[in-house]
């Protein structure tokens, strides 16, 4: 790659500072001058790899190279180099791509410690003298500084200029001239503040004694300003951020160096983005005010529409789903029968990166012991009597997707070890075959039992339990989240009525109280069955629910006792559900009052009592 550059080492020796030529594609130092070799303790001939010199700063160096590739040149002090003895070197690195050869990067390295302790100009030993001699010596100091670093200064993408202790310009690089429109002749020897920094953007005068740049060389302060304006020669302002640093000559304050960059475009883009965000926010607020119920319905539909409820337990469940779904972590879902473990597994898969691949459901307790192995791992024709064809198992079918092991505690003990090996190794072998097949599976398991007790009883392998129990999710029984029953019942009734083509019926307040008081040993599955049966049996406008002969005793048990606040909340939720059904209509034969079996005046009174507003009823 260096055919176009002859004698790169001797060419770099012309640099006053340590200079390297890096071959980015091969991660090696293509050339280095003698100063760089001394600074980094590099061998004379070997083409040394560059990345070991960067060490822990390698990520920041990669970002730095990207900035150079984007802008053509850049500088940084965020990267710490190390020599061959691993001694850290505090430095400033300036980089520039070689024209015609984008894989070659020139780096100029300034040793900051050396700059701090080295006396740049011995002739400026008496800089403290006042008058013309002080000015000339200071000018000589900056001239020498500029002469030694001219290549670096002009290679920098940021604007750089220097001022002496009187605020007079002593040097400025090419980038500063291009950004400001002023030439070196326009500014050298003049008060630069009065030329480029005299007014704020709002037109107010910017006095020099308030300027952070002047404070740098008067009060020896480093100033970092993120948003000010410099004025171009054509009278137009540019937004800038800059750093003003005091400069010393033999421990005597000589002036300051200012490094700035033009952020006008960035600020304009930020303004446009801010205005767009404000417009979006205003539009969102207006839409929410106009149709709050519709927005809530859309959100509910997107966020696991089959998981109904707003209780703390359901909110916590949805939070856990949102956390674990984007990952590939194994999930163990526990809970009583009928609490919706399969819905949770489906929701996790649907929100995961694997959603385009299948969710394979394997119910471990629904297959005989002899058939479990073939169902899981697959079979080859003739592997056993009755194996008439080649057949992939559930593990193969779930490749790239998710395997849901329902009732995992029912998996035969003799198959648990082989299943664990397949999942850990990421490969499966069919029955009657010697060839292994690679699999990539995310596992979700569910159980109604305490697996820790199953392990203690010897019915569950401990290593399989530990493999599955990465992210536990618990489904709360319905009796412990009674606040969800009104919404669940209404939702299930609507589904049953549409599926079975039944006439419109409503759940009265009294019936809703009975539903909420019942302990629901079968959880949501039992509630679904009861609602479907009631939808079939109900012939009038009211839903007639049969809870069985034990319902009264259960409703009166201590477990079903509810506080007055809970009962009032149930009544309120039922009124809201009824108003939604009638689209807010209260009176009339098809109004909410008629459906609830009460007078419209009574319903109006309750609406005011519970503070029900229009947006809740759609």
VEXDREN-2710 file (C-alpha; in Angstrom, 1 decimal):
% VEXDREN-2710
k/r/px/py/pz
1/UNK/0.0/0.0/0.0
2/UNK/3.0/2.3/0.4
3/UNK/4.1/2.1/-3.2
4/UNK/3.0/5.7/-3.8
5/UNK/5.0/7.0/-0.9
6/UNK/8.8/6.8/-1.1
7/UNK/10.9/6.7/2.0
8/UNK/8.0/7.5/4.4
9/UNK/10.3/7.4/7.5
10/UNK/12.6/10.1/6.2
11/UNK/9.5/12.1/5.1
12/UNK/8.1/12.0/8.6
13/UNK/11.5/13.0/10.1
14/UNK/10.7/16.5/8.7
15/UNK/7.9/16.8/11.3
16/UNK/8.8/18.7/14.5
17/UNK/6.6/16.5/16.5
18/UNK/6.2/12.7/16.9
19/UNK/4.6/11.5/13.7
20/UNK/3.3/8.1/12.6
21/UNK/1.9/6.6/9.4
22/UNK/-0.7/3.9/10.3
23/UNK/-1.9/1.2/7.9
24/UNK/-5.5/0.9/9.2
25/UNK/-6.3/-2.1/7.2
26/UNK/-3.4/-4.2/8.5
27/UNK/-3.2/-2.6/12.0
28/UNK/0.5/-1.8/11.7
29/UNK/2.8/1.2/11.9
30/UNK/3.9/1.8/8.3
31/UNK/6.3/4.5/9.1
32/UNK/7.5/6.6/12.1
33/UNK/9.9/9.4/12.6
34/UNK/12.7/9.2/15.1
35/UNK/10.8/11.4/17.7
36/UNK/7.9/9.0/17.6
37/UNK/10.2/6.0/18.0
38/UNK/11.8/7.5/21.0
39/UNK/8.4/8.6/22.5
40/UNK/6.8/5.1/22.0
41/UNK/10.0/3.1/22.3
42/UNK/9.5/1.5/18.9
43/UNK/12.0/-0.8/17.2
44/UNK/13.9/0.6/14.2
45/UNK/12.9/-1.8/11.5
46/UNK/9.9/-4.0/12.5
47/UNK/6.5/-3.0/11.3
48/UNK/4.9/-2.9/14.8
49/UNK/1.2/-3.5/15.4
50/UNK/-0.4/-0.2/16.4
51/UNK/-3.4/-1.4/18.5
52/UNK/-1.3/-2.7/21.5
53/UNK/0.0/0.9/21.9
54/UNK/-3.6/2.1/22.4
55/UNK/-4.5/-0.6/25.0
56/UNK/-7.7/0.1/26.9
57/UNK/-8.3/3.3/24.8
58/UNK/-8.9/1.1/21.7
59/UNK/-12.7/1.8/21.6
60/UNK/-12.2/5.5/21.8
61/UNK/-9.5/5.3/19.1
62/UNK/-11.9/3.5/16.7
63/UNK/-14.4/6.3/17.3
64/UNK/-11.6/8.8/16.6
65/UNK/-10.8/7.0/13.3
66/UNK/-14.5/7.1/12.3
67/UNK/-14.5/10.9/13.0
68/UNK/-11.4/11.3/10.8
69/UNK/-13.0/9.2/8.0
70/UNK/-16.1/11.4/8.2
71/UNK/-14.4/14.8/8.4
72/UNK/-11.1/14.1/6.8
73/UNK/-9.2/15.1/10.0
74/UNK/-9.7/15.4/13.7
75/UNK/-7.9/15.7/17.1
76/UNK/-8.4/14.2/20.5
77/UNK/-7.0/14.1/24.0
78/UNK/-9.2/11.2/25.2
79/UNK/-6.8/8.5/24.1
80/UNK/-3.8/7.4/26.2
81/UNK/-1.0/5.7/24.5
82/UNK/1.6/3.4/26.1
83/UNK/5.2/2.7/25.2
84/UNK/6.8/-0.7/25.0
85/UNK/7.1/-0.8/28.8
86/UNK/3.4/-0.1/29.2
87/UNK/4.1/3.4/30.6
88/UNK/1.1/5.6/29.8
89/UNK/1.7/8.7/27.8
90/UNK/-0.6/11.6/28.1
91/UNK/-0.9/13.1/24.7
92/UNK/-2.9/15.0/22.1
93/UNK/-3.4/13.1/18.8
94/UNK/-4.2/14.8/15.5
95/UNK/-5.1/12.6/12.6
96/UNK/-5.5/13.0/8.9
97/UNK/-6.2/10.6/6.1
98/UNK/-3.6/10.4/3.3
99/UNK/-5.2/11.6/0.0
100/UNK/-5.5/8.9/-2.5
101/UNK/-5.0/6.1/0.0
102/UNK/-7.8/5.9/2.5
103/UNK/-6.2/3.1/4.4
104/UNK/-3.3/5.2/5.5
105/UNK/-3.7/7.5/8.5
106/UNK/-1.2/10.1/9.6
107/UNK/-1.0/10.7/13.3
108/UNK/0.9/13.6/14.9
109/UNK/1.4/13.1/18.7
110/UNK/2.0/15.9/21.1
111/UNK/3.4/14.8/24.5
112/UNK/1.4/17.0/26.9
113/UNK/3.8/16.4/29.8
114/UNK/6.7/17.5/27.7
115/UNK/4.8/20.6/26.5
116/UNK/4.1/21.5/30.1
117/UNK/7.6/21.3/31.3
118/UNK/9.6/22.4/28.2
119/UNK/10.7/26.0/27.8
120/UNK/9.6/26.7/24.2
121/UNK/11.6/29.8/23.7
122/UNK/14.7/30.7/25.6
123/UNK/14.6/34.2/24.1
124/UNK/11.3/34.9/26.0
125/UNK/13.0/34.6/29.4
126/UNK/12.3/38.3/30.2
127/UNK/8.7/38.3/29.0
128/UNK/7.6/40.0/32.2
129/UNK/9.0/43.3/30.9
130/UNK/6.3/45.7/30.0
131/UNK/5.9/47.8/26.9
132/UNK/6.9/47.1/23.4
133/UNK/9.6/44.6/24.4
134/UNK/7.0/42.4/26.1
135/UNK/4.7/42.5/23.1
136/UNK/7.6/41.6/20.7
137/UNK/8.8/38.8/22.9
138/UNK/5.3/37.4/23.3
139/UNK/4.8/37.7/19.6
140/UNK/8.1/35.8/19.1
141/UNK/6.9/33.1/21.5
142/UNK/3.7/32.6/19.6
143/UNK/5.4/32.8/16.3
144/UNK/7.8/30.0/17.4
145/UNK/4.9/28.0/18.7
146/UNK/3.1/28.5/15.5
147/UNK/6.2/27.6/13.5
148/UNK/6.8/24.4/15.3
149/UNK/3.1/23.3/15.2
150/UNK/2.0/24.9/11.9
151/UNK/1.4/21.5/10.3
152/UNK/-0.7/20.3/13.2
153/UNK/-2.6/23.6/13.4
154/UNK/-3.5/23.6/9.7
155/UNK/-4.4/19.9/9.7
156/UNK/-6.9/20.4/12.5
157/UNK/-10.6/20.6/11.6
158/UNK/-11.3/23.0/14.5
159/UNK/-10.5/26.6/14.4
160/UNK/-7.5/27.6/16.5
161/UNK/-6.2/31.1/17.3
162/UNK/-4.0/32.6/20.0
163/UNK/-4.1/35.9/21.8
164/UNK/-1.4/37.5/24.0
165/UNK/-2.0/39.0/27.4
166/UNK/-3.3/42.2/25.8
167/UNK/-6.0/40.4/23.8
168/UNK/-4.2/40.8/20.5
169/UNK/-4.3/38.0/18.0
170/UNK/-0.9/36.2/17.6
171/UNK/-1.8/33.4/15.2
172/UNK/-4.8/31.5/13.7
173/UNK/-5.0/28.4/11.6
174/UNK/-6.5/27.8/8.2
175/UNK/-9.7/26.3/9.6
176/UNK/-10.3/29.4/11.7
177/UNK/-9.9/31.7/8.7
178/UNK/-12.3/29.6/6.6
179/UNK/-15.0/29.5/9.3
180/UNK/-14.7/33.2/10.1
181/UNK/-14.0/34.6/6.7
182/UNK/-11.2/36.8/8.1
183/UNK/-7.7/36.5/6.9
184/UNK/-4.6/36.4/9.0
185/UNK/-3.8/39.9/7.8
186/UNK/-7.2/41.1/9.1
187/UNK/-6.7/39.7/12.6
188/UNK/-3.0/39.4/13.5
189/UNK/-2.0/42.1/15.9
190/UNK/-5.6/43.3/16.4
191/UNK/-8.0/42.9/19.3
192/UNK/-9.9/39.8/18.1
193/UNK/-12.7/40.2/20.6
194/UNK/-13.8/43.5/19.0
195/UNK/-13.8/41.9/15.6
196/UNK/-15.5/38.5/16.1
197/UNK/-17.0/38.4/19.6
198/UNK/-18.4/41.9/20.2
199/UNK/-22.1/41.2/20.4
200/UNK/-24.5/38.5/21.6
201/UNK/-26.9/36.9/19.2
202/UNK/-29.7/39.0/20.6
203/UNK/-27.8/42.2/19.8
204/UNK/-26.6/43.0/23.3
205/UNK/-23.0/44.3/23.5
206/UNK/-20.5/41.6/24.7
207/UNK/-18.0/43.5/26.9
208/UNK/-14.5/42.1/26.9
209/UNK/-14.3/41.9/30.7
210/UNK/-17.3/39.5/30.6
211/UNK/-15.7/37.3/27.9
212/UNK/-14.5/33.9/29.1
213/UNK/-11.6/34.0/26.7
214/UNK/-10.2/37.2/28.3
215/UNK/-10.7/35.5/31.7
216/UNK/-8.4/32.7/30.6
217/UNK/-5.4/35.0/30.4
218/UNK/-6.4/37.4/33.1
219/UNK/-7.5/35.1/35.8
220/UNK/-5.7/32.0/34.5
221/UNK/-9.0/30.0/34.0
222/UNK/-9.8/27.3/31.5
223/UNK/-13.2/28.2/29.9
224/UNK/-15.4/25.6/28.2
225/UNK/-18.3/27.2/26.4
226/UNK/-20.9/25.1/24.6
227/UNK/-23.0/27.8/22.9
228/UNK/-21.9/31.3/21.8
229/UNK/-21.5/33.2/18.6
230/UNK/-18.6/34.5/16.6
231/UNK/-19.2/37.0/13.9
232/UNK/-17.9/36.4/10.3
233/UNK/-16.4/39.1/8.1
234/UNK/-19.7/39.2/6.1
235/UNK/-21.6/40.1/9.3
236/UNK/-23.3/36.7/9.7
237/UNK/-23.1/35.0/13.1
238/UNK/-22.0/31.4/13.5
239/UNK/-22.8/29.3/16.5
240/UNK/-19.7/27.9/18.2
241/UNK/-18.5/25.9/21.1
242/UNK/-14.9/26.6/22.3
243/UNK/-12.3/25.9/24.9
244/UNK/-10.0/28.8/26.0
245/UNK/-6.8/27.7/27.7
246/UNK/-4.1/29.9/29.3
247/UNK/-0.6/29.6/27.8
248/UNK/2.5/30.1/29.9
249/UNK/6.1/30.9/28.9
250/UNK/8.6/30.1/31.6
251/UNK/5.8/30.1/34.2
252/UNK/4.7/33.5/33.1
253/UNK/1.2/33.9/31.7
254/UNK/1.6/34.8/28.1
255/UNK/-1.9/34.6/26.7
256/UNK/-4.4/32.0/25.7
257/UNK/-5.2/29.5/22.9
258/UNK/-8.8/29.2/21.7
259/UNK/-10.0/26.0/20.0
260/UNK/-13.5/26.3/18.5
261/UNK/-15.9/24.5/16.1
262/UNK/-18.8/25.6/14.1
263/UNK/-22.0/24.1/15.5
264/UNK/-24.5/26.2/13.5
265/UNK/-25.8/23.3/11.5
266/UNK/-26.1/21.1/14.6
267/UNK/-28.0/23.8/16.5
268/UNK/-30.3/24.3/13.6
269/UNK/-31.0/20.6/13.4
270/UNK/-31.6/20.5/17.1
271/UNK/-34.1/23.4/16.8
272/UNK/-36.0/21.7/14.0
273/UNK/-36.1/18.4/15.9
274/UNK/-37.3/20.3/19.0
275/UNK/-40.0/22.0/17.1
276/UNK/-41.0/18.7/15.5
277/UNK/-41.1/17.0/18.9
278/UNK/-43.2/19.9/20.3
279/UNK/-45.6/19.6/17.3
280/UNK/-45.9/15.8/17.8
281/UNK/-46.4/16.3/21.6
282/UNK/-49.2/18.8/20.9
283/UNK/-50.8/16.5/18.4
284/UNK/-50.6/13.6/20.8
285/UNK/-52.2/15.6/23.6
286/UNK/-55.0/16.8/21.3
287/UNK/-55.7/13.2/20.1
288/UNK/-55.6/12.0/23.7
289/UNK/-58.1/14.6/24.7
290/UNK/-60.4/13.9/21.8
291/UNK/-60.4/10.1/22.0
292/UNK/-58.7/8.9/25.2
293/UNK/-60.6/5.6/25.3
294/UNK/-59.6/4.7/21.7
295/UNK/-55.9/5.4/22.6
296/UNK/-56.3/3.2/25.7
297/UNK/-57.8/0.4/23.6
298/UNK/-55.1/0.6/21.0
299/UNK/-52.4/0.4/23.7
300/UNK/-54.1/-2.5/25.3
301/UNK/-54.4/-4.3/22.0
302/UNK/-50.7/-3.9/21.2
303/UNK/-49.6/-4.8/24.7
304/UNK/-50.7/-8.5/24.9
305/UNK/-54.4/-8.2/24.1
306/UNK/-55.1/-11.6/25.6
307/UNK/-53.8/-10.7/29.0
308/UNK/-56.7/-8.7/30.5
309/UNK/-56.5/-6.8/33.7
310/UNK/-55.2/-3.7/35.5
311/UNK/-54.4/-5.0/38.9
312/UNK/-50.9/-4.6/40.4
313/UNK/-50.2/-8.3/39.7
314/UNK/-51.1/-8.0/36.0
315/UNK/-49.0/-4.7/35.7
316/UNK/-46.1/-6.5/37.2
317/UNK/-46.5/-9.4/34.9
318/UNK/-46.6/-7.2/31.8
319/UNK/-43.5/-5.4/33.1
320/UNK/-41.6/-8.7/33.4
321/UNK/-42.8/-9.7/29.9
322/UNK/-41.5/-6.5/28.5
323/UNK/-38.1/-7.0/30.2
324/UNK/-37.4/-10.6/29.2
325/UNK/-39.1/-10.8/25.8
326/UNK/-36.3/-9.0/23.8
327/UNK/-33.7/-11.3/25.3
328/UNK/-32.9/-15.0/24.7
329/UNK/-33.1/-15.8/28.4
330/UNK/-34.9/-19.0/29.5
331/UNK/-38.2/-18.3/31.3
332/UNK/-39.9/-20.5/33.9
333/UNK/-43.6/-19.7/34.3
334/UNK/-45.3/-20.9/37.4
335/UNK/-48.9/-20.7/38.6
336/UNK/-52.1/-22.6/39.2
337/UNK/-54.0/-24.2/36.4
338/UNK/-56.1/-21.8/34.4
339/UNK/-54.0/-18.7/35.2
340/UNK/-52.9/-18.1/31.7
341/UNK/-49.3/-19.5/31.6
342/UNK/-49.7/-20.3/27.8
343/UNK/-50.8/-16.7/27.2
344/UNK/-47.7/-15.4/28.9
345/UNK/-45.5/-17.7/26.9
346/UNK/-47.2/-16.5/23.6
347/UNK/-46.8/-12.9/24.7
348/UNK/-43.0/-13.3/25.4
349/UNK/-42.5/-15.0/22.0
350/UNK/-44.6/-12.4/20.1
351/UNK/-42.5/-9.6/21.5
352/UNK/-39.1/-11.3/21.0
353/UNK/-36.7/-11.1/18.0
354/UNK/-37.8/-14.7/17.2
355/UNK/-41.4/-13.8/16.6
356/UNK/-41.0/-14.5/12.8
357/UNK/-40.2/-18.1/13.7
358/UNK/-42.6/-20.6/15.3
359/UNK/-43.6/-21.0/18.9
360/UNK/-43.6/-24.8/19.3
361/UNK/-45.9/-26.0/22.2
362/UNK/-45.1/-29.3/23.8
363/UNK/-47.4/-30.4/26.6
364/UNK/-45.2/-32.8/28.5
365/UNK/-48.0/-34.6/30.4
366/UNK/-50.1/-35.2/27.2
367/UNK/-47.7/-37.8/25.7
368/UNK/-47.1/-41.3/26.8
369/UNK/-43.7/-42.1/28.3
370/UNK/-42.7/-44.2/25.2
371/UNK/-43.7/-41.5/22.8
372/UNK/-42.1/-38.6/24.6
373/UNK/-38.6/-39.3/23.2
374/UNK/-39.8/-39.4/19.6
375/UNK/-41.9/-36.3/20.0
376/UNK/-39.1/-34.3/21.4
377/UNK/-36.1/-35.5/19.4
378/UNK/-37.6/-36.9/16.2
379/UNK/-37.3/-40.3/14.6
380/UNK/-36.0/-42.1/11.5
381/UNK/-38.0/-44.6/9.7
382/UNK/-37.6/-48.1/11.3
383/UNK/-36.1/-46.7/14.5
384/UNK/-38.7/-48.6/16.4
385/UNK/-41.9/-50.6/15.6
386/UNK/-44.4/-48.2/14.2
387/UNK/-41.9/-45.6/12.9
388/UNK/-43.0/-45.7/9.3
389/UNK/-41.4/-42.4/8.2
390/UNK/-38.8/-39.8/9.1
391/UNK/-40.2/-37.2/11.4
392/UNK/-38.6/-34.2/13.0
393/UNK/-39.1/-33.6/16.7
394/UNK/-40.3/-30.6/18.6
395/UNK/-36.7/-29.5/19.1
396/UNK/-36.0/-29.3/15.4
397/UNK/-39.3/-27.6/14.6
398/UNK/-38.4/-24.9/17.2
399/UNK/-35.1/-24.1/15.5
400/UNK/-34.7/-20.4/15.3
401/UNK/-37.9/-19.9/17.4
402/UNK/-39.2/-20.8/20.8
403/UNK/-39.9/-24.1/22.5
404/UNK/-42.7/-24.0/25.1
405/UNK/-42.5/-26.9/27.5
406/UNK/-45.9/-26.9/29.2
407/UNK/-46.2/-29.0/32.4
408/UNK/-42.5/-29.5/32.4
409/UNK/-42.7/-31.3/35.7
410/UNK/-44.5/-34.2/33.9
411/UNK/-41.5/-34.9/31.7
412/UNK/-40.3/-38.5/32.3
413/UNK/-37.1/-38.5/34.4
414/UNK/-35.2/-40.6/31.9
415/UNK/-35.8/-38.0/29.2
416/UNK/-34.8/-35.0/31.2
417/UNK/-31.1/-35.6/31.0
418/UNK/-31.1/-36.0/27.2
419/UNK/-33.3/-32.9/26.8
420/UNK/-30.9/-30.9/29.0
421/UNK/-27.9/-32.1/26.9
422/UNK/-29.6/-31.2/23.7
423/UNK/-30.4/-27.7/24.9
424/UNK/-27.0/-27.0/26.3
425/UNK/-25.1/-28.4/23.3
426/UNK/-27.4/-26.8/20.8
427/UNK/-27.7/-30.1/18.8
428/UNK/-30.2/-33.0/18.6
429/UNK/-30.0/-36.5/17.2
430/UNK/-33.2/-38.3/16.0
431/UNK/-34.0/-41.8/17.2
432/UNK/-32.4/-44.3/14.9
433/UNK/-29.9/-41.7/13.4
434/UNK/-26.3/-41.0/14.0
435/UNK/-26.2/-37.6/12.5
436/UNK/-26.5/-34.5/14.8
437/UNK/-28.5/-31.5/13.8
438/UNK/-27.7/-28.0/15.0
439/UNK/-30.5/-26.2/16.8
440/UNK/-30.9/-22.6/18.1
441/UNK/-33.8/-22.5/20.6
442/UNK/-35.2/-20.2/23.2
443/UNK/-36.9/-22.2/26.0
444/UNK/-40.0/-21.2/27.9
445/UNK/-41.2/-23.7/30.5
446/UNK/-44.4/-23.8/32.6
447/UNK/-45.5/-25.8/35.6
448/UNK/-48.2/-25.8/38.2
449/UNK/-45.9/-27.6/40.7
450/UNK/-43.1/-26.4/42.9
451/UNK/-40.1/-27.7/41.0
452/UNK/-37.8/-27.3/44.0
453/UNK/-40.0/-29.8/45.8
454/UNK/-40.0/-32.0/42.8
455/UNK/-36.2/-32.0/42.8
456/UNK/-36.2/-33.0/46.5
457/UNK/-38.6/-35.8/45.8
458/UNK/-36.4/-37.2/43.0
459/UNK/-38.9/-36.5/40.2
460/UNK/-37.0/-33.7/38.6
461/UNK/-33.3/-33.4/37.8
462/UNK/-31.7/-30.5/39.7
463/UNK/-29.5/-29.5/36.7
464/UNK/-32.5/-29.2/34.4
465/UNK/-34.4/-27.1/37.1
466/UNK/-31.4/-24.8/37.4
467/UNK/-31.2/-24.5/33.6
468/UNK/-34.9/-23.6/33.3
469/UNK/-35.0/-21.3/36.3
470/UNK/-33.2/-18.3/34.8
471/UNK/-36.1/-15.8/34.7
472/UNK/-39.0/-16.9/36.9
473/UNK/-42.5/-15.5/36.1
474/UNK/-45.4/-16.2/38.4
475/UNK/-49.1/-16.0/37.2
476/UNK/-51.3/-14.9/40.1
477/UNK/-54.5/-16.8/40.8
478/UNK/-57.7/-15.0/40.0
479/UNK/-58.9/-14.9/43.6
480/UNK/-55.8/-12.7/44.4
481/UNK/-56.6/-10.2/41.7
482/UNK/-60.4/-9.8/42.0
483/UNK/-60.2/-6.2/40.6
484/UNK/-59.6/-7.8/37.2
485/UNK/-62.8/-9.9/37.3
486/UNK/-65.2/-7.3/35.9
487/UNK/-63.0/-6.5/33.0
488/UNK/-62.3/-10.2/32.3
489/UNK/-65.9/-11.2/32.6
490/UNK/-67.0/-8.4/30.2
491/UNK/-64.3/-9.4/27.7
492/UNK/-65.1/-13.1/27.9
493/UNK/-68.8/-12.4/27.5
494/UNK/-68.2/-10.4/24.4
495/UNK/-66.1/-13.1/22.8
496/UNK/-68.6/-15.9/23.7
497/UNK/-71.6/-13.9/22.4
498/UNK/-69.9/-13.2/19.1
499/UNK/-68.5/-16.8/18.7
500/UNK/-71.9/-18.5/19.5
501/UNK/-74.0/-15.8/17.8
502/UNK/-76.0/-15.1/21.0
503/UNK/-78.1/-12.0/21.6
504/UNK/-76.7/-9.0/23.5
505/UNK/-76.7/-9.5/27.3
506/UNK/-75.2/-7.5/30.2
507/UNK/-73.9/-8.4/33.6
508/UNK/-75.9/-6.8/36.3
509/UNK/-74.3/-5.2/39.4
510/UNK/-75.6/-8.0/41.6
511/UNK/-74.3/-10.7/39.3
512/UNK/-70.9/-8.9/39.1
513/UNK/-70.7/-8.9/42.9
514/UNK/-71.4/-12.6/42.9
515/UNK/-68.7/-13.2/40.3
516/UNK/-66.2/-11.1/42.3
517/UNK/-67.0/-12.9/45.6
518/UNK/-66.6/-16.4/44.1
519/UNK/-63.0/-17.9/44.8
520/UNK/-62.5/-19.3/41.3
521/UNK/-60.5/-22.5/42.0
522/UNK/-60.2/-23.0/38.2
523/UNK/-59.1/-19.4/37.7
524/UNK/-59.6/-17.7/34.4
525/UNK/-60.3/-21.0/32.6
526/UNK/-63.2/-21.6/35.0
527/UNK/-64.5/-18.1/34.6
528/UNK/-64.4/-18.5/30.8
529/UNK/-66.4/-21.7/31.0
530/UNK/-69.0/-20.1/33.4
531/UNK/-69.4/-17.1/31.1
532/UNK/-69.9/-19.3/28.0
533/UNK/-72.4/-21.5/29.8
534/UNK/-74.3/-18.4/31.0
535/UNK/-74.3/-16.9/27.4
536/UNK/-76.0/-20.0/26.2
537/UNK/-78.6/-20.2/29.0
538/UNK/-79.4/-16.5/29.2
539/UNK/-82.4/-15.6/27.0
540/UNK/-83.3/-12.1/28.3
541/UNK/-81.1/-9.0/28.4
542/UNK/-79.4/-9.9/31.6
543/UNK/-76.7/-12.6/32.0
544/UNK/-77.8/-15.4/34.3
545/UNK/-74.7/-17.0/35.8
546/UNK/-74.7/-20.4/37.6
547/UNK/-71.8/-20.8/40.0
548/UNK/-72.8/-24.3/41.3
549/UNK/-74.2/-25.5/44.6
550/UNK/-71.1/-24.4/46.6
551/UNK/-71.2/-20.8/45.4
552/UNK/-73.1/-19.4/48.3
553/UNK/-70.9/-21.0/50.9
554/UNK/-67.8/-19.8/49.1
555/UNK/-69.1/-16.3/48.6
556/UNK/-69.8/-16.1/52.3
557/UNK/-66.4/-17.5/53.3
558/UNK/-63.7/-15.4/54.9
559/UNK/-61.6/-15.8/51.7
560/UNK/-64.3/-14.0/49.6
561/UNK/-64.9/-11.2/52.1
562/UNK/-64.3/-7.8/50.5
563/UNK/-63.9/-4.3/51.9
564/UNK/-66.4/-1.6/51.2
565/UNK/-63.8/0.2/49.0
566/UNK/-63.4/-2.9/46.9
567/UNK/-67.1/-3.4/46.5
568/UNK/-67.5/0.3/45.5
569/UNK/-64.7/-0.2/42.9
570/UNK/-66.5/-3.2/41.4
571/UNK/-69.7/-1.2/41.2
572/UNK/-67.9/1.6/39.5
573/UNK/-66.2/-0.7/37.0
574/UNK/-69.5/-2.3/36.1
575/UNK/-71.1/1.1/35.4
576/UNK/-68.2/2.1/33.2
577/UNK/-68.5/-1.2/31.3
578/UNK/-72.2/-0.8/30.8
579/UNK/-71.8/2.8/29.6
580/UNK/-69.2/1.7/27.1
581/UNK/-71.6/-0.9/25.9
582/UNK/-74.3/1.7/25.3
583/UNK/-71.7/4.3/24.1
584/UNK/-72.5/6.6/26.9
585/UNK/-76.3/6.5/26.6
586/UNK/-77.9/6.5/30.0
587/UNK/-81.7/6.6/29.6
588/UNK/-84.1/5.0/27.1
589/UNK/-84.9/1.3/26.5
590/UNK/-81.4/0.6/25.2
591/UNK/-79.6/2.8/27.7
592/UNK/-77.3/1.8/30.5
593/UNK/-80.0/2.4/33.2
594/UNK/-82.3/-0.2/31.6
595/UNK/-79.5/-2.7/31.2
596/UNK/-78.6/-2.3/34.9
597/UNK/-82.2/-2.5/36.0
598/UNK/-82.2/0.9/37.8
599/UNK/-83.8/4.3/37.2
600/UNK/-81.9/6.8/35.0
601/UNK/-81.9/9.3/37.9
602/UNK/-80.3/6.7/40.1
603/UNK/-77.6/6.0/37.5
604/UNK/-76.9/9.7/37.0
605/UNK/-76.5/10.1/40.7
606/UNK/-74.0/7.2/40.8
607/UNK/-72.1/8.6/37.9
608/UNK/-71.6/11.8/39.8
609/UNK/-70.8/10.0/43.0
610/UNK/-68.0/7.9/41.4
611/UNK/-66.7/10.8/39.3
612/UNK/-67.1/8.9/36.0
613/UNK/-66.0/11.1/33.1
614/UNK/-66.9/10.9/29.4
615/UNK/-63.5/9.7/28.2
616/UNK/-63.8/6.6/30.4
617/UNK/-67.0/5.5/28.6
618/UNK/-65.8/6.1/25.1
END
